Structures are given as C-alpha cells and as structure tokens.
Amino acid sequence: MTRQIPLPDSKPPRLGDFPYPRVEVVCNKCGRAGRYATSRLIDEHGPAITFLELRRHFESTCSRSNDIARLNEVCGVMFPDLVRWQLGG
C-alpha cells in the first residue's frame, strides 16, 4: 500500500491572511531592512495582494533598482516572518 503525503496548500500567501501585526522586510543585497504595519500595508495595497506582488513593490522602490550598472542583479528582498508563518511558527 502506497502512503500519500498531503501537498501543501498551493494558494499563494496573501497579506490579508498574514497573522502578525508587522511585516519584516529584509534585503540581503542592499541592506534594506524594516518592519511595516500589516494594517497599513493592507490599506495601501489591499488584503488580496500576494507576497510575491508585495515583493515586486518593494523591489520597485529600491534605490538600487534604477541603477543601470545593476540592471541584471536580482533583488534580495524577503519576508522572514512569512517563512515562520508558513512553517506554522
């Protein structure tokens, strides 16, 4: 008998479902770091925004994103609390 392993929920995590009062933002490329009120981000972007879309927003507001010398450089923005939330922490 084959044991089936349940697959994780395939829906992308949305800001409106995020359980913490603040969203931590860290970039390992430019050193940007901060904590933003979840309620403020929801007011600005809506509860349905995914964290991928939110990442793109932070990437587009980075001072390095408009630097022609870094055009091919990948942004390092990440949300550490998102990982903790997804792992059930």
C-alpha positions in Angstrom: 0.0 0.0 0.0 1.4 3.4 -1.0 1.3 6.2 1.6 0.3 9.5 0.2 1.9 12.6 1.5 -0.5 15.6 1.6 0.5 18.5 -0.6 0.8 22.0 1.0 -1.9 24.5 0.2 -1.0 25.7 -3.3 -2.6 29.1 -3.0 -0.1 32.0 -2.7 0.0 33.6 0.7 -1.9 36.9 0.8 -1.3 39.9 3.0 -4.9 39.8 4.4 -4.2 36.3 5.8 -0.9 37.3 7.5 -1.4 36.8 11.2 1.4 39.1 12.6 0.9 42.8 13.3 4.1 43.8 11.4 5.7 42.5 8.2 9.5 42.3 8.4 11.3 43.2 5.1 15.0 42.4 4.6 17.2 42.7 1.5 20.4 40.8 1.6 21.7 42.7 -1.5 21.3 46.4 -0.5 20.9 46.1 3.3 17.3 47.4 3.4 15.5 46.3 6.5 12.4 47.4 8.3 9.1 46.4 9.8 5.9 47.7 8.3 2.5 47.6 10.0 0.4 44.9 8.3 -2.7 47.1 8.6 -1.0 50.0 6.8 0.2 47.7 4.0 -3.4 46.3 3.7 -4.7 49.9 3.5 -2.2 50.7 0.8 -2.3 47.5 -1.3 -5.4 45.7 -0.3 -5.8 42.3 1.5 -5.7 40.3 -1.7 -2.1 41.2 -2.6 0.2 38.3 -2.6 3.6 38.4 -1.0 5.1 38.0 -4.5 3.3 41.1 -5.6 4.4 42.9 -2.4 8.0 41.8 -3.0 7.8 43.4 -6.5 6.5 46.6 -4.9 9.5 46.8 -2.5 11.9 45.9 -5.4 10.5 48.7 -7.5 11.0 51.2 -4.7 14.6 50.2 -4.1 17.2 52.9 -4.8 19.4 50.2 -6.5 16.6 49.1 -8.9 17.1 52.1 -11.2 20.9 51.8 -11.3 21.8 50.9 -14.8 25.0 49.2 -13.6 22.9 46.7 -11.6 20.3 46.1 -14.2 20.8 42.3 -14.2 21.2 42.0 -10.5 18.4 40.0 -8.7 16.7 41.7 -5.8 17.2 40.1 -2.4 14.0 41.3 -0.7 12.5 38.6 1.5 10.0 38.4 4.4 11.4 36.3 7.2 8.1 36.2 9.1 6.4 34.7 6.1 8.6 31.6 6.3 7.9 31.3 10.0 4.1 31.6 9.3 4.2 29.1 6.5 6.0 26.6 8.7 3.4 27.0 11.4 5.5 29.0 13.9 
